[in-house]
Amino acid sequence: MKIQEKYSLKNLNTFGVDVSAKYFAEVKDVDDLKYAIEFAKINHFEILFLGGGSNILFTEDFGGLVIKLNLKGISEEFLNENEVLVTAKAGENWHEFVQFCLSENYGGLENLSLIPGNVGTSPMQNIGAYGTEIKDTFVKCKVLNIQTLEIEEFNKEECGFGYRDSIFKGEVRGKCVILEVTFKLSTKNHQIKTEYGAIKNELDKLGIENPTIQDVSRAVISIRQSKLPDPQILGNAGSFFKNPTIPLQQFTEVQNSYPQMPNYPNGEMVKIPAGWLIEQCGWKGKQVGNVASHELQALVIVNKTGNATGKEIYDFSTMIIESVKDKFGIGLEREVNIV
Ligand SMILES: Cc1cc2nc3c(=O)[nH]c(=O)nc-3n(C[C@H](O)[C@H](O)[C@H](O)COP(=O)(O)OP(=O)(O)OC[C@H]3O[C@@H](n4cnc5c(N)ncnc54)[C@H](O)[C@@H]3O)c2cc1C
């Protein structure tokens, strides 16, 4: 494994921001990874782990060591005639992993088709889409403790999964690196989830009444391709903000002024679609310099000209946060990791 100097990260982040790492290493196994971590420790360099670069915004060059995780491999262990444990190493591409599971007729991940990024990052923010989150099938993950260089295991409860959240974004952030993730999937009698979003409509269009897990995946892919910009063509990191959850009482007050506000009550809290709030503030499709809010989905910030700096994208997101706060009194939180 080579540690390279002044390495461009432009092709390694889906925003396509032109920044570089002072040092860069691509690791293919745990020994490489330990070596790279030791190198950083000896030289007192900050470490940044990189998967597919689809949930990160670099606002400046990175002055330490970027470690790109390229550990590969998938293994299976049948539990009984209905269930299988499937383990994938951190560097496996998420969508290719989902497609592998579908090719083996393993059910549970089909609604998460076409989410960019790698398997090793999926627990970080408990990736989710179309009524499913990885916590629904997650069993455990192996991590390397950066301090001790020992391998440890986290089960589902220990991961503290929440909406786009986990212990890896909080308490143990920067203390460990995820090496592999294990999911429990069905081998037959799959639970088909079509009630969320436009999946049912999409299947109706195709004349499919009794969808298979493969049909659900195709429907999800088709919907995503029609709604979300392809980062290969237009730099972006998907949803830039989380959907805010506010107390019921605050919601009732705001709703008096905006009765048409979409909302998803959950006990004493109410979730509001961030995209709607941003759109109401006039941001949908709006461009400032090299950056814009996407014309089909206000929640997605795009590198419109391909020449945006991370700082410009960050400042654009701050303008959105401020105008949503001014108009609705609701704070937006960035989903994307800022570096
Ligand atoms: C077009 C588009 C659509 C998207 N749609 C969705 C969606 O529907 N649902 C959803 O949840 N997300 C979505 N995302 C966001 C993104 O795909 C996910 O967050 C994904 O899990 C990021 O994976 P990555 O490997 O690219 O992470 P990276 O961007 O490489 O890393 C993200 C963060 O995790 C850290 N990290 C990376 N790997 C590890 C590891 N192995 N151990 C510890 N830390 C690590 C990094 O340091 C960084 O802080 C979308 C993004 C895009 C571009």
The ligand as a Gaussian input file, in Angstrom:
#p B3LYP/6-31G(d) Opt

LIG

0 1
 C      -28.020000      11.117000      -5.399000
 C      -27.935000      10.713000      -3.942000
 C      -29.033000      10.121000      -3.336000
 C      -28.985000       9.731000      -1.992000
 N      -30.070000       9.131000      -1.435000
 C      -30.048000       8.724000      -0.146000
 C      -31.180000       8.062000       0.432000
 O      -32.186000       7.833000      -0.220000
 N      -31.091000       7.696000       1.729000
 C      -29.972000       7.903000       2.486000
 O      -29.978000       7.522000       3.670000
 N      -28.889000       8.516000       1.968000
 C      -28.890000       8.925000       0.664000
 N      -27.805000       9.560000       0.126000
 C      -26.629000       9.815000       0.979000
 C      -25.526000       8.736000       0.857000
 O      -25.738000       7.925000      -0.241000
 C      -25.465000       7.856000       2.101000
 O      -25.293000       8.642000       3.247000
 C      -24.314000       6.846000       2.037000
 O      -24.410000       5.922000       3.086000
 C      -22.947000       7.517000       2.072000
 O      -21.974000       6.511000       1.820000
 P      -20.526000       6.858000       1.329000
 O      -19.755000       5.569000       1.357000
 O      -20.560000       7.571000       0.037000
 O      -20.058000       7.827000       2.503000
 P      -18.909000       8.942000       2.512000
 O      -19.454000      10.190000       1.924000
 O      -17.658000       8.397000       1.931000
 O      -18.717000       9.143000       4.072000
 C      -19.733000       9.718000       4.869000
 C      -19.223000       9.844000       6.309000
 O      -18.968000       8.564000       6.858000
 C      -17.597000       8.416000       7.265000
 N      -17.242000       7.035000       6.907000
 C      -17.237000       6.499000       5.659000
 N      -16.981000       5.178000       5.716000
 C      -16.814000       4.875000       7.040000
 C      -16.525000       3.661000       7.742000
 N      -16.387000       2.488000       7.118000
 N      -16.396000       3.715000       9.093000
 C      -16.558000       4.880000       9.762000
 N      -16.832000       6.071000       9.140000
 C      -16.966000       6.050000       7.790000
 C      -16.858000       9.486000       6.491000
 O      -15.684000       9.912000       7.167000
 C      -17.899000      10.596000       6.416000
 O      -17.925000      11.351000       7.611000
 C      -27.808000       9.947000      -1.239000
 C      -26.684000      10.535000      -1.855000
 C      -26.754000      10.907000      -3.193000
 C      -25.539000      11.498000      -3.849000

